Amino acid sequence: MKQPRIVLVGTLILLLASPGKTCAAEGGSQAPAICDLNTPREFPAISSREEWQARAKEIREQVLVSCGLWPMPKKSPLNAQISGRIERDGYTVEKVSLETWPGFYLGGNLYRPLGKGRGPFPAILNPHGHWSNGRMADTSDGSIAARCITFARQGMIAFSYDMVGYNDTHFAEGPGNPPLAAMHRSFGTNKTDLLWNISGMGLQTWNSIRALDFLQALPDADAKRLAITGESGGGTQTFILGAIEDRLAAQAPVVMVSHTMQGGCVCENSPGLRVEYSNMEIAAAAAPRPQIIVGATGDWTKATLTVEGPAIAHIYELFGQRDKFKFARFDFNHNYNQTSREAVYAWFGKWLPKHPLAEGDLKEKPYQKEPDADLRVFPDGKLPPGALTQSQMVESLKASHRERWQSLTPRDGKGVDKFKTEFLPAWRRTLDLDWPADGSKIESGELRAAGDCQAAPVHIAGPDGTQVAATYWAPADLLKQSKPKLVVLSGPKSAIESRRVAYLNSGVAVLEMEEPNTEKAADPFVNFYTTYNRTTLQQRVRGLLAACAAAKSIDPRKPLPFHVFLDGAGRAGIYCLLAAPAAEAVVADGDGFAIDNDDALLEPALVCPGIRNIGTFQGGAMLAAGHPLLVHNTQKKFPTDDIESAYHAAHAEQKLRIEAGMLKDHEIAEWLSRL
């Protein structure tokens, strides 16, 4: 990656550099390079099975948090309705309705073997791609019915189910208001939905989880032989579910695992998902589960044989199970045609039945798809009573997130431990952090006299690619102190200059970072920006963590055993609260900020996907409950109730100070110098 010019005095610079992707900086600008769904990706260099297992765990967490599924929502009864049984040669077809969320219904068709005993049989999920008629598609390029019928004839259960907005799966407004196709691409696209990680991808991933629940519970299904295959957008669902579900025994994503185009629909782009990871890595997270990926010469998977396939194969080699991964590419345009299907039949036929299928049984025989009307669950478009509208569904999801947050808010000592264990991944993934931020490299310039103290430019390169430039200020007697203190100070220049003087007069060293120029910051609400890039808030928090991690080596004369503190003035107080686990104590300016309304969080400097799901700006401080914390200038508007609850539960009330008014610089310096 081309490195931009670095200015080493008083500026904060953050780059989106990582070993797993390639983004070209624009015109040598200091601004972070912007990635999008077509940015070429590189598979990271992985040298051991343990290294990959750690990364696969991170991928799983990222998928769940990005999809709004961490912690996992409570699973309500599916109330499965199976009806309309049709018997054909070697298989049956039935209509299925699942209430995957209270008031939301998933439609599909269940294909079962006929004349092959009672089972239990392997069972395969079949999400579909963006065909105009969804799971009813039956063309030479792709037929969902063809593969489901063939699976059933081979002695396997197959369940095809809708994307949101297709066929039977929609909200109470549809069909026609809005049109179903528009509904598919509109759910979860309001700006405020981003704050809760409510997205079309999140809802479809939840539907896939519940569809797997349905298959697992079928009396004639073998719960140890569950699988999934889908094409295009259904291919995305295949490897997304594969990354988070250990119940799967095999998977086959078709024409979607690519190092270039990552998915062009809202159902494939949840916020934060691919800032660090690509579809190649997400697919590889299933290793060593049996998997085949199928590409096509006429779409973005044309490099399957030379790029994606070998990269994923290396991960299987690390497990010593290379035989469980196969990759193939055929000379067609975007498809899941008979040739591609037969490659999957052969693969599943090897791994899913108790005894591998004979070669003759792996070929697709002539079939006849049932008329659409006979496959539809709600042919008139009328949903069951109590079905939710789209806006009601969004509000229901928000209510679920609030309930899950409140259930985690600690009330006693055990609650503190549980909160930190369960909430830490959500904090890391929501803010897109590498934590702990060890391994930073520091370059300090020459210390020069500046009045009664000394100052030097500092450049910090974090192990995660973060670049920080700042100014280090040392009081004259610093080297004589047995327990030196250093404050990482951030905020508007007009606010932090006088604060810095107050700290230096108290004998406290300062690492001063000015606010970056965000006039040319990208719009976070277009082109799936937050799926591929960090927002200003996320970049600022990363910078604070990198600075804190490097602090003990910041003095150019020698490493010092600094006690490291954070102080943020103005809106930077919010960043410091979120970065609280990185410091021994925190001073945060609440800035009198009222955040009751979601719209208040849409300022460019504050936007962060999923921020509501981590207690907005309180969660980071709650992770650090027990460390001294001073929050001032709340004006009784900035919320601190959950922070107070966490400190009470940790029996650390004496270390928490909340002030409605703005404290003077010398008052803050005195509070911190006494720690």
C-alpha positions as CSV (number, residue, x, y, z in Angstrom):
1,M,0.0,0.0,0.0
2,K,1.3,3.4,-0.9
3,Q,2.0,5.4,2.3
4,P,0.9,9.0,2.4
5,R,3.1,11.8,3.6
6,I,3.4,12.0,7.4
7,V,3.3,15.2,9.3
8,L,4.8,14.6,12.7
9,V,3.5,17.5,14.8
10,G,0.1,17.7,16.4
11,T,-1.9,15.7,13.9
12,L,-3.7,12.4,14.1
13,I,-3.5,10.3,10.9
14,L,-5.2,6.9,10.5
15,L,-4.8,4.5,7.6
16,L,-7.0,1.6,6.6
17,A,-4.0,-0.7,6.0
18,S,-4.3,-4.4,6.6
19,P,-2.6,-7.5,5.2
20,G,-5.9,-8.8,4.0
21,K,-6.9,-6.2,1.4
22,T,-5.5,-3.8,-1.1
23,C,-6.7,-0.2,-1.2
24,A,-4.9,2.4,-3.2
25,A,-4.6,5.8,-1.5
26,E,-6.1,8.6,-3.6
27,G,-3.6,11.0,-5.1
28,G,-1.1,10.7,-2.2
29,S,-3.7,12.1,0.1
30,Q,-3.4,11.9,3.9
31,A,-7.0,10.7,4.0
32,P,-7.6,7.0,4.5
33,A,-7.8,5.1,1.2
34,I,-11.5,4.2,0.5
35,C,-12.4,0.6,-0.2
36,D,-15.5,-0.6,-1.9
37,L,-17.1,-3.9,-2.9
38,N,-14.8,-4.1,-6.0
39,T,-11.5,-3.4,-4.3
40,P,-9.1,-6.3,-4.9
41,R,-8.4,-8.3,-1.8
42,E,-5.4,-10.4,-0.8
43,F,-5.6,-13.4,1.4
44,P,-3.4,-12.8,4.5
45,A,-0.2,-14.8,5.0
46,I,-1.1,-17.6,7.5
47,S,1.6,-19.9,8.6
48,S,0.0,-22.2,11.2
49,R,-3.3,-23.8,12.1
50,E,-3.4,-22.0,15.4
51,E,-3.0,-18.6,13.7
52,W,-5.9,-19.4,11.4
53,Q,-8.1,-20.7,14.2
54,A,-7.6,-17.4,16.0
55,R,-8.5,-15.4,12.8
56,A,-11.5,-17.6,12.1
57,K,-12.8,-16.9,15.6
58,E,-12.5,-13.2,14.8
59,I,-14.3,-13.6,11.5
60,R,-17.1,-15.5,13.3
61,E,-17.5,-12.7,15.8
62,Q,-17.4,-10.0,13.1
63,V,-20.1,-11.7,11.1
64,L,-22.4,-12.0,14.1
65,V,-21.8,-8.5,15.4
66,S,-22.1,-7.0,11.9
67,C,-25.4,-8.8,11.4
68,G,-26.7,-7.6,14.7
69,L,-26.6,-11.1,16.1
70,W,-24.3,-10.7,19.1
71,P,-25.3,-11.7,21.6
72,M,-27.6,-14.1,19.8
73,P,-31.3,-13.1,19.9
74,K,-33.7,-15.3,21.8
75,K,-35.1,-17.9,19.5
76,S,-38.9,-17.9,19.5
77,P,-41.0,-20.9,18.4
78,L,-40.9,-21.4,14.7
79,N,-44.5,-22.5,14.5
80,A,-43.6,-24.5,11.4
81,Q,-46.5,-25.1,9.0
82,I,-46.0,-27.9,6.5
83,S,-48.7,-28.5,3.9
84,G,-49.7,-29.3,0.4
85,R,-47.8,-32.6,0.0
86,I,-47.2,-33.6,-3.6
87,E,-45.8,-37.1,-4.5
88,R,-43.6,-37.5,-7.5
89,D,-41.2,-40.2,-8.8
90,G,-38.7,-40.6,-6.0
91,Y,-39.5,-37.5,-4.0
92,T,-42.2,-35.4,-2.4
93,V,-42.7,-31.6,-2.3
94,E,-44.4,-29.6,0.5
95,K,-45.0,-25.9,1.3
96,V,-43.4,-24.6,4.5
97,S,-44.0,-21.5,6.5
98,L,-41.7,-20.6,9.4
99,E,-42.2,-17.7,11.9
100,T,-38.5,-16.9,12.2
101,W,-39.2,-13.8,14.3
102,P,-42.4,-13.0,16.1
103,G,-44.6,-11.7,13.3
104,F,-42.2,-12.4,10.4
105,Y,-42.7,-15.4,8.1
106,L,-40.2,-17.2,6.0
107,G,-41.7,-19.2,3.0
108,G,-40.1,-22.2,1.3
109,N,-40.5,-25.7,-0.1
110,L,-39.4,-29.0,1.4
111,Y,-38.3,-31.8,-0.9
112,R,-38.0,-35.2,0.7
113,P,-36.9,-38.7,-0.5
114,L,-39.7,-41.1,-1.4
115,G,-39.3,-44.8,-1.4
116,K,-35.9,-44.7,0.4
117,G,-37.1,-45.6,3.9
118,R,-37.6,-43.4,6.9
119,G,-34.1,-42.0,7.2
120,P,-32.7,-40.2,8.9
121,F,-31.5,-38.5,5.8
122,P,-28.9,-35.8,5.2
123,A,-30.6,-32.4,4.9
124,I,-29.5,-29.4,2.7
125,L,-30.4,-25.7,2.9
126,N,-30.9,-24.1,-0.5
127,P,-30.8,-20.3,-0.4
128,H,-31.3,-18.8,-3.9
129,G,-29.6,-16.0,-5.8
130,H,-31.1,-12.8,-7.2
131,W,-33.3,-14.4,-9.8
132,S,-36.3,-12.3,-10.6
133,N,-38.6,-15.0,-9.3
134,G,-36.5,-16.2,-6.5
135,R,-36.8,-19.8,-5.4
136,M,-39.2,-20.4,-8.3
137,A,-36.3,-19.8,-10.8
138,D,-36.1,-22.6,-13.4
139,T,-33.9,-21.7,-16.4
140,S,-30.9,-23.1,-18.1
141,D,-28.7,-20.8,-16.1
142,G,-30.1,-21.9,-12.8
143,S,-32.9,-23.9,-11.3
144,I,-33.6,-24.2,-7.5
145,A,-36.2,-26.9,-8.1
146,A,-33.7,-29.0,-10.2
147,R,-31.2,-29.3,-7.5
148,C,-33.7,-29.8,-4.7
149,I,-35.5,-32.6,-6.7
150,T,-32.1,-34.2,-7.5
151,F,-31.0,-34.1,-3.8
152,A,-34.3,-35.7,-2.8
153,R,-33.9,-38.4,-5.4
154,Q,-30.4,-39.1,-4.1
155,G,-31.8,-39.7,-0.6
156,M,-31.3,-36.2,0.9
157,I,-33.8,-33.7,2.2
158,A,-33.7,-30.3,0.5
159,F,-35.2,-27.0,1.8
160,S,-35.4,-24.0,-0.5
161,Y,-36.4,-20.7,1.1
162,D,-36.8,-17.1,0.1
163,M,-34.7,-14.1,0.3
164,V,-36.5,-11.3,2.1
165,G,-38.9,-9.7,-0.3
166,Y,-39.2,-12.6,-2.7
167,N,-42.3,-14.9,-3.3
168,D,-43.8,-15.6,0.2
169,T,-41.4,-13.7,2.4
170,H,-42.2,-10.1,2.9
171,F,-43.8,-7.6,5.3
172,A,-47.4,-6.8,5.8
173,E,-47.4,-4.0,3.3
174,G,-46.6,-6.3,0.3
175,P,-47.0,-7.4,-2.3
176,G,-47.1,-4.3,-4.4
177,N,-46.7,-1.6,-1.7
178,P,-43.8,-1.4,-2.1
179,P,-43.1,-3.9,-4.8
180,L,-41.4,-7.0,-3.5
181,A,-38.1,-6.3,-5.4
182,A,-37.9,-2.9,-3.9
183,M,-38.7,-4.3,-0.4
184,H,-35.7,-6.7,-0.7
185,R,-33.3,-3.8,-1.3
186,S,-34.9,-1.3,1.1
187,F,-35.0,-3.1,4.4
188,G,-32.5,-1.8,6.9
189,T,-31.4,1.1,4.7
190,N,-32.6,4.0,6.8
191,K,-29.6,5.8,8.2
192,T,-30.6,5.2,11.8
193,D,-30.9,1.4,11.1
194,L,-27.1,1.5,10.7
195,L,-26.7,2.5,14.4
196,W,-28.4,-0.8,15.5
197,N,-26.7,-3.0,12.8
198,I,-30.2,-3.7,11.4
199,S,-29.7,-4.8,7.8
200,G,-31.1,-6.9,5.0
201,M,-28.1,-9.2,5.4
202,G,-28.7,-9.5,9.2
203,L,-32.3,-10.5,8.7
204,Q,-31.5,-13.0,5.9
205,T,-28.7,-14.5,8.0
206,W,-31.1,-14.9,10.9
207,N,-33.6,-16.6,8.5
208,S,-30.8,-19.0,7.5
209,I,-30.1,-19.8,11.2
210,R,-33.7,-20.5,11.8
211,A,-34.1,-22.5,8.6
212,L,-31.2,-24.7,9.9
213,D,-33.1,-25.0,13.2
214,F,-36.1,-26.3,11.2
215,L,-34.1,-28.9,9.3
216,Q,-32.3,-30.1,12.5
217,A,-35.7,-30.6,14.2
218,L,-37.2,-32.7,11.3
219,P,-37.7,-36.3,12.6
220,D,-36.4,-37.7,9.3
221,A,-33.3,-35.5,9.1
222,D,-29.9,-36.5,10.4
223,A,-28.7,-33.6,12.6
224,K,-25.1,-34.6,12.1
225,R,-25.4,-34.4,8.3
226,L,-26.7,-30.9,7.5
227,A,-25.4,-28.8,4.6
228,I,-26.0,-25.7,2.6
229,T,-25.5,-24.6,-1.0
230,G,-26.6,-21.5,-2.9
231,E,-25.6,-19.3,-5.8
232,S,-24.7,-15.6,-6.1
233,G,-26.5,-13.9,-3.2
234,G,-27.4,-17.4,-2.0
235,G,-23.7,-18.2,-2.2
236,T,-23.1,-15.3,0.1
237,Q,-25.6,-16.8,2.6
238,T,-23.9,-20.2,2.2
239,F,-20.4,-19.1,3.4
240,I,-21.8,-16.6,5.9
241,L,-23.8,-19.3,7.6
242,G,-20.8,-21.6,7.3
243,A,-18.6,-19.1,9.2
244,I,-20.9,-19.0,12.2
245,E,-22.6,-22.4,12.3
246,D,-20.8,-25.5,13.6
247,R,-23.9,-27.6,12.9
248,L,-23.1,-27.7,9.2
249,A,-21.3,-30.8,7.9
250,A,-20.6,-29.5,4.4
251,Q,-21.1,-26.4,2.2
252,A,-21.0,-25.4,-1.5
253,P,-21.0,-21.7,-2.3
254,V,-21.4,-21.1,-6.0
255,V,-20.2,-18.1,-8.1
256,M,-19.6,-15.8,-5.2
257,V,-16.3,-16.5,-3.5
258,S,-14.1,-13.8,-5.1
259,H,-11.0,-11.7,-4.4
260,T,-12.7,-8.8,-6.3
261,M,-16.4,-8.2,-6.3
262,Q,-17.8,-9.0,-2.8
263,G,-21.5,-8.7,-3.4
264,G,-23.6,-5.8,-4.7
265,C,-26.8,-6.0,-2.7
266,V,-27.9,-4.9,0.7
267,C,-28.4,-8.5,1.6
268,E,-24.6,-9.1,1.2
269,N,-23.2,-6.0,2.9
270,S,-23.7,-5.7,6.6
271,P,-21.8,-2.8,8.2
272,G,-18.3,-3.5,9.3
273,L,-18.2,-7.0,7.7
274,R,-15.3,-6.5,5.3
275,V,-13.2,-3.8,6.8
276,E,-10.6,-6.4,7.5
277,Y,-11.9,-9.6,5.9
278,S,-12.9,-10.7,2.4
279,N,-15.3,-13.4,1.0
280,M,-12.3,-15.7,0.6
281,E,-11.5,-15.6,4.3
282,I,-15.1,-15.9,5.3
283,A,-15.5,-19.0,3.2
284,A,-12.2,-20.4,4.6
285,A,-13.5,-19.9,8.2
286,A,-15.4,-23.2,7.7
287,A,-12.2,-25.2,7.4
288,P,-11.8,-28.1,7.8
289,R,-15.5,-28.8,7.0
290,P,-15.9,-30.4,3.6
291,Q,-16.4,-27.6,1.1
292,I,-16.5,-27.1,-2.7
293,I,-16.4,-23.6,-4.3
294,V,-17.6,-23.3,-7.9
295,G,-16.7,-20.4,-10.2
296,A,-17.4,-19.2,-13.7
297,T,-15.3,-17.7,-16.4
298,G,-17.9,-15.1,-17.1
299,D,-18.2,-13.4,-13.8
300,W,-16.1,-12.2,-10.8
301,T,-15.1,-15.8,-9.9
302,K,-13.1,-16.3,-13.0
303,A,-9.9,-16.5,-11.0
304,T,-11.1,-19.4,-8.8
305,L,-8.4,-21.8,-10.1
306,T,-5.5,-19.4,-9.6
307,V,-6.4,-17.1,-6.7
308,E,-9.4,-18.0,-4.4
309,G,-9.1,-21.8,-4.7
310,P,-5.4,-22.1,-3.9
311,A,-5.6,-19.5,-1.1
312,I,-8.4,-21.4,0.7
313,A,-6.7,-24.8,0.0
314,H,-3.7,-23.6,2.0
315,I,-5.9,-23.3,5.1
316,Y,-7.1,-26.9,4.7
317,E,-3.5,-28.0,4.3
318,L,-2.7,-26.4,7.6
319,F,-5.3,-28.8,9.1
320,G,-3.9,-31.7,7.2
321,Q,-7.2,-32.2,5.5
322,R,-6.7,-30.9,2.0
323,D,-9.0,-33.7,0.7
324,K,-12.0,-31.9,2.2
325,F,-11.7,-28.9,-0.1
326,K,-12.3,-28.7,-3.8
327,F,-12.5,-25.8,-6.2
328,A,-13.8,-25.9,-9.8
329,R,-14.5,-23.3,-12.5
330,F,-16.6,-23.8,-15.6
331,D,-16.8,-21.8,-18.9
332,F,-20.2,-20.1,-18.4
333,N,-21.6,-16.7,-17.3
334,H,-23.0,-16.2,-13.8
335,N,-24.9,-19.4,-13.2
336,Y,-25.9,-22.5,-11.1
337,N,-26.6,-24.6,-14.2
338,Q,-26.6,-28.3,-14.6
339,T,-22.8,-28.5,-15.0
340,S,-22.2,-26.6,-11.8
341,R,-24.9,-28.5,-10.0
342,E,-23.4,-31.9,-10.9
343,A,-20.1,-30.8,-9.4
344,V,-21.9,-30.1,-6.2
345,Y,-23.8,-33.4,-6.4
346,A,-20.6,-35.3,-6.7
347,W,-19.1,-33.4,-3.7
348,F,-22.1,-33.8,-1.4
349,G,-22.6,-37.4,-2.6
350,K,-19.1,-38.1,-1.3
351,W,-19.4,-36.5,2.1
352,L,-23.1,-36.5,3.2
353,P,-24.5,-40.0,2.7
354,K,-23.4,-42.8,5.0
355,H,-22.1,-44.5,1.9
356,P,-20.9,-42.5,-1.1
357,L,-23.3,-42.4,-4.0
358,A,-22.7,-44.4,-7.1
359,E,-21.5,-42.3,-10.1
360,G,-24.7,-42.9,-12.0
361,D,-26.7,-41.4,-9.1
362,L,-24.7,-38.2,-9.3
363,K,-26.0,-37.1,-12.6
364,E,-29.1,-34.9,-12.9
365,K,-32.1,-36.8,-14.4
366,P,-34.9,-35.1,-16.2
367,Y,-37.2,-33.3,-13.8
368,Q,-40.4,-31.2,-13.9
369,K,-40.8,-28.2,-11.6
370,E,-44.2,-27.8,-10.1
371,P,-46.2,-24.7,-11.1
372,D,-45.5,-21.6,-9.0
373,A,-49.0,-21.6,-7.6
374,D,-48.5,-25.1,-6.2
375,L,-45.3,-24.1,-4.5
376,R,-46.4,-20.7,-3.1
377,V,-47.3,-20.7,0.7
378,F,-49.3,-17.4,0.5
379,P,-50.3,-17.3,-3.2
380,D,-52.6,-14.3,-2.6
381,G,-49.9,-12.4,-0.8
382,K,-51.9,-12.3,2.5
383,L,-49.8,-13.1,5.5
384,P,-51.1,-14.6,8.8
385,P,-52.8,-12.3,11.3
386,G,-50.3,-10.3,13.3
387,A,-47.7,-10.2,10.5
388,L,-45.4,-7.2,10.9
389,T,-45.0,-4.2,8.6
390,Q,-41.5,-3.2,7.7
391,S,-41.4,-0.4,10.2
392,Q,-42.8,-2.6,12.9
393,M,-40.1,-5.2,12.2
394,V,-37.4,-2.5,12.6
395,E,-38.9,-1.4,15.9
396,S,-39.1,-5.0,17.0
397,L,-35.4,-5.5,16.3
398,K,-34.5,-2.4,18.1
399,A,-36.5,-3.5,21.1
400,S,-34.7,-6.8,21.0
401,H,-31.3,-5.0,21.0
402,R,-32.4,-2.9,24.0
403,E,-33.5,-6.0,25.9
404,R,-30.2,-7.8,25.2
405,W,-28.2,-4.7,26.3
406,Q,-30.2,-4.4,29.5
407,S,-29.8,-8.1,30.3
408,L,-26.0,-7.6,30.1
409,T,-25.8,-4.5,32.2
410,P,-24.1,-5.6,35.4
411,R,-26.0,-5.5,38.7
412,D,-23.4,-7.3,40.9
413,G,-19.9,-8.7,40.9
414,K,-20.8,-11.8,38.8
415,G,-22.6,-9.5,36.4
416,V,-19.5,-7.5,35.9
417,D,-17.5,-10.6,35.0
418,K,-20.2,-11.8,32.6
419,F,-20.5,-8.4,31.0
420,K,-16.8,-8.2,30.3
421,T,-16.7,-11.7,28.9
422,E,-19.7,-11.4,26.6
423,F,-19.4,-7.8,25.7
424,L,-15.7,-7.5,24.9
425,P,-16.2,-9.1,21.4
426,A,-19.1,-6.7,20.7
427,W,-16.9,-3.7,21.7
428,R,-14.0,-4.8,19.6
429,R,-16.0,-5.7,16.5
430,T,-18.3,-2.7,16.6
431,L,-15.4,-0.3,16.8
432,D,-13.3,-2.5,14.4
433,L,-10.4,-2.8,16.8
434,D,-7.4,-5.1,17.1
435,W,-7.2,-5.5,20.9
436,P,-4.9,-5.6,22.8
437,A,-2.9,-3.2,20.5
438,D,0.5,-4.6,21.2
439,G,3.5,-4.3,18.9
440,S,3.4,-0.6,18.0
441,K,6.5,1.0,16.5
442,I,7.5,4.4,17.7
443,E,9.6,7.0,16.1
444,S,10.3,10.0,18.3
445,G,12.0,13.2,17.1
446,E,14.6,15.2,19.0
447,L,13.4,16.7,22.3
448,R,13.7,20.5,22.2
449,A,13.1,23.1,24.9
450,A,9.7,24.6,24.9
451,G,9.5,27.0,27.9
452,D,9.9,25.1,31.1
453,C,9.4,21.8,29.4
454,Q,10.5,19.8,26.3
455,A,8.6,18.7,23.2
456,A,9.2,16.2,20.4
457,P,7.3,15.0,17.4
458,V,6.2,11.4,17.6
459,H,5.1,8.9,15.0
460,I,3.3,5.7,16.1
461,A,2.7,2.8,13.7
462,G,0.2,0.4,15.2
463,P,0.4,-3.4,14.4
464,D,-3.1,-3.1,12.8
465,G,-1.9,-0.5,10.2
466,T,-3.0,2.5,12.3
467,Q,-0.7,5.6,11.9
468,V,-0.6,8.2,14.6
469,A,1.3,11.5,14.6
470,A,1.4,13.7,17.7
471,T,3.5,15.9,19.9
472,Y,5.1,14.6,23.1
473,W,5.5,17.1,26.0
474,A,7.7,16.3,29.0
475,P,7.9,18.4,32.2
476,A,11.4,19.3,33.2
477,D,11.6,16.9,36.2
478,L,10.1,13.9,34.4
479,L,13.2,11.7,34.6
480,K,13.4,12.2,38.4
481,Q,9.8,11.0,39.0
482,S,9.5,7.4,40.3
483,K,5.9,7.0,39.1
484,P,5.6,9.2,36.0
485,K,2.2,9.9,34.5
486,L,1.3,10.5,30.9
487,V,-2.0,11.8,29.5
488,V,-3.0,11.1,25.9
489,L,-4.8,14.3,25.2
490,S,-7.3,14.8,22.3
491,G,-9.7,17.5,21.3
492,P,-10.0,20.9,19.6
493,K,-6.8,22.8,19.7
494,S,-8.4,25.7,21.5
495,A,-9.5,23.4,24.3
496,I,-6.4,21.2,24.8
497,E,-3.6,23.8,24.7
498,S,-4.5,25.2,28.1
499,R,-5.3,21.7,29.4
500,R,-1.8,20.6,28.4
501,V,-0.2,23.5,30.3
502,A,-2.2,22.6,33.4
503,Y,-1.0,19.0,33.2
504,L,2.7,20.0,32.6
505,N,2.5,22.4,35.6
506,S,1.3,19.3,37.7
507,G,4.3,17.3,36.5
508,V,2.3,15.2,34.1
509,A,3.6,14.4,30.6
510,V,1.3,14.8,27.7
511,L,0.9,13.1,24.3
512,E,-1.1,15.7,22.4
513,M,-3.2,14.8,19.3
514,E,-5.1,17.4,17.5
515,E,-8.4,16.7,15.7
516,P,-7.8,15.6,12.1
517,N,-9.3,17.5,9.2
518,T,-12.5,15.8,8.2
519,E,-13.7,18.3,5.7
520,K,-13.2,15.8,2.9
521,A,-14.4,12.8,4.8
522,A,-16.4,10.3,2.7
523,D,-20.2,10.0,3.1
524,P,-20.7,6.9,5.4
525,F,-24.2,6.3,4.0
526,V,-23.4,5.6,0.4
527,N,-21.9,2.7,-1.6
528,F,-21.8,0.4,1.4
529,Y,-19.0,2.6,2.8
530,T,-19.2,1.2,6.4
531,T,-19.0,-2.4,5.1
532,Y,-15.5,-1.7,3.8
533,N,-14.2,1.3,5.7
534,R,-13.9,2.6,9.3
535,T,-15.8,5.8,10.1
536,T,-14.2,8.8,11.6
537,L,-15.2,7.7,15.1
538,Q,-13.8,4.2,14.6
539,Q,-10.5,5.7,13.3
540,R,-10.2,8.1,16.3
541,V,-10.7,5.3,18.8
542,R,-8.1,3.1,17.1
543,G,-5.7,6.0,17.3
544,L,-6.2,6.4,21.0
545,L,-5.6,2.7,21.6
546,A,-2.4,2.8,19.5
547,A,-1.2,5.8,21.4
548,C,-1.9,4.2,24.8
549,A,-0.1,1.0,23.8
550,A,3.0,2.9,22.7
551,A,3.1,5.3,25.6
552,K,5.7,3.6,27.8
553,S,8.2,3.9,24.9
554,I,7.3,7.4,23.9
555,D,10.1,9.3,25.5
556,P,13.1,9.4,23.1
557,R,15.6,9.2,25.9
558,K,14.6,5.9,27.4
559,P,11.4,3.8,28.1
560,L,9.6,5.1,31.2
561,P,7.1,3.2,33.4
562,F,4.3,5.6,32.6
563,H,0.8,5.4,34.2
564,V,-1.2,6.1,31.0
565,F,-4.4,8.2,31.1
566,L,-6.9,9.4,28.5
567,D,-8.4,12.9,28.4
568,G,-10.8,14.1,25.7
569,A,-12.2,17.6,25.3
570,G,-15.4,18.3,23.4
571,R,-16.6,15.5,21.3
572,A,-13.2,13.8,21.8
573,G,-14.5,12.9,25.3
574,I,-16.8,10.4,23.6
575,Y,-13.8,8.8,21.8
576,C,-12.0,8.5,25.1
577,L,-15.0,6.9,26.8
578,L,-15.1,4.3,24.0
579,A,-11.3,3.7,24.3
580,A,-11.4,3.5,28.1
581,P,-10.1,-0.1,28.4
582,A,-6.7,1.1,27.0
583,A,-6.0,3.5,29.9
584,E,-5.6,3.3,33.6
585,A,-7.9,6.3,34.1
586,V,-10.1,8.5,31.8
587,V,-11.3,12.1,31.8
588,A,-14.2,12.5,29.4
589,D,-16.1,15.7,28.4
590,G,-19.7,14.8,28.0
591,D,-20.1,17.9,25.9
592,G,-23.7,18.2,27.2
593,F,-24.6,15.8,24.4
594,A,-28.2,14.5,24.4
595,I,-28.3,11.2,22.5
596,D,-31.9,10.0,23.2
597,N,-32.8,10.4,19.5
598,D,-31.0,8.2,16.9
599,D,-30.7,11.2,14.6
600,A,-28.3,12.8,17.1
601,L,-25.8,10.1,16.2
602,L,-25.7,10.8,12.5
603,E,-23.1,13.5,12.6
604,P,-20.2,12.5,10.4
605,A,-17.8,12.5,13.4
606,L,-20.1,10.3,15.5
607,V,-21.4,7.7,13.0
608,C,-20.6,4.2,14.1
609,P,-22.5,1.1,12.9
610,G,-24.0,-0.8,15.8
611,I,-23.1,1.9,18.4
612,R,-26.6,1.5,20.0
613,N,-25.9,-2.2,20.6
614,I,-22.9,-1.4,22.9
615,G,-24.7,1.1,25.1
616,T,-23.9,3.9,22.7
617,F,-21.0,5.7,24.4
618,Q,-21.1,4.0,27.8
619,G,-20.0,0.4,26.9
620,G,-16.3,1.1,26.7
621,A,-16.2,2.8,30.1
622,M,-18.2,-0.1,31.6
623,L,-15.5,-2.6,30.4
624,A,-13.1,-0.5,32.4
625,A,-15.3,-0.4,35.5
626,G,-13.0,-0.1,38.5
627,H,-10.5,2.3,36.8
628,P,-10.8,5.9,37.8
629,L,-13.2,7.8,35.6
630,L,-14.2,11.4,35.5
631,V,-17.1,12.4,33.3
632,H,-17.8,16.2,33.3
633,N,-19.9,18.6,31.4
634,T,-22.8,16.2,31.2
635,Q,-25.3,19.1,31.6
636,K,-27.5,16.3,32.9
637,K,-28.1,15.3,29.3
638,F,-25.2,13.0,28.6
639,P,-26.3,9.5,29.9
640,T,-24.2,7.8,32.5
641,D,-26.7,5.5,34.2
642,D,-25.3,2.3,32.9
643,I,-21.7,3.4,33.8
644,E,-22.9,4.1,37.3
645,S,-24.6,0.7,37.5
646,A,-21.4,-1.0,36.4
647,Y,-19.2,0.8,38.9
648,H,-21.7,0.1,41.7
649,A,-21.7,-3.6,40.7
650,A,-17.8,-3.6,40.8
651,H,-17.9,-1.9,44.2
652,A,-15.9,1.0,42.7
653,E,-18.2,3.9,43.2
654,Q,-15.4,5.9,44.8
655,K,-13.4,5.8,41.6
656,L,-16.3,7.3,39.6
657,R,-16.9,11.0,39.4
658,I,-19.8,12.5,37.4
659,E,-20.1,16.3,37.1
660,A,-22.9,18.1,35.3
661,G,-20.8,21.3,34.9
662,M,-17.6,21.8,32.9
663,L,-14.6,21.5,35.2
664,K,-11.7,23.9,34.9
665,D,-8.4,22.7,33.5
666,H,-6.6,23.0,36.9
667,E,-9.4,21.0,38.6
668,I,-9.0,18.2,36.1
669,A,-5.2,18.2,36.4
670,E,-5.4,18.1,40.2
671,W,-7.9,15.1,40.0
672,L,-5.6,13.2,37.7
673,S,-2.4,14.0,39.5
674,R,-3.7,12.6,42.7
675,L,-4.3,9.2,41.2
